[in-house]
Amino acid sequence: MKQVPGLLPCMYAATVEAGCDEAGRGCLAGPVFAAAVILPPDCRCDGLNDSKQLSERQREHLRIEIEREALAYAVASCSPEEIDRFNILRASIEAMHRALRALSRLPQHILVDGNRFLPYEDIPHTCVIGGDGRYMPIAAASILAKTYRDDYMRELDLLFPQYGWSRNKGYPTRAHRDAIRLYGITPHHRKSFALPGRQLTLGL
């Protein structure tokens, strides 16, 4: 695979930047995961792109490359109980903060996918809508968050196979909603979401 044209290595040259992204925000079940990644300026992760634009096989391959190439990376999560307590937006940001806190080195700037974030420490940050398709550190974070969460949902599927989590990863597919109607909810479902149905609209 070749490097995706137009994907930028950083926003500010000569600055140690951490890219942050989350996975699982729109799910009915399971934690929300987030990753923080600091890549070297000469990162050679060929094919790096927004995780949603990649196949499962490509994501798994790139996860290995990212973990090998990164100067630092960390993955963290917020549980369904925390999502219900905080709301999904705050929980997503908290998961990003936890990932940043777990990094082995401190970034000088934080690149965040999306348009909402809360300051972390005294480090400046920039929110970028569609950032996972524009900046390599955010794309790398999107891949780690997605692959780690998918692994977690596959493990949960072994305990609750009737919900199809190995396939739908907790997203509100028709089969998942039908299973909720038939079997009810589990401790891994988000009770603050409409089950089955649309998630609530929540703000900071």
Beta strands, then each sheet from edge to edge (+ up, - down):
strand 1: 17-23
strand 2: 32-38
strand 3: 72-78
strand 4: 109-113
strand 5: 125-128
sheet 1: 3+ 2- 1+ 4+ 5+
end
